[in-house]
C-alpha cells in the first residue's frame, strides 16, 4: 500500500510538472506561447533557415563585366533583356 501511495504521488508530481507554463514561455515576451505559431510555421516551411553556405561571403564576381554594365547604364546604352515565354523554355 505504501508503495502504491509513493508511486501515485510521484505520478501526480510528474504530471503537474509537465503542465508548467514556463516551458512554453518566450523570454522576449510576457505572454505564454506568444509567437510560437509563427516559429512553428517557419520550422515547417523553411528547410534550413541558416545554411552553412550562407556564411560564404566570398562571392565570385567579375569586376570588369560589372564596370562595363555600369558604364552602359550611365551612357544609356543598356542591353534590353530578351523576352521569354513558356513555349521558349526547353
ABEGO torsion letter per residue (X at the ends): XAAAAAAAAAAAAAAAAAABAAAABBAABABBGBGAAAAAAAAAABABABBAAAABABBBBBAAAAAAAAAAAAAGABBBBBBBBAAABX
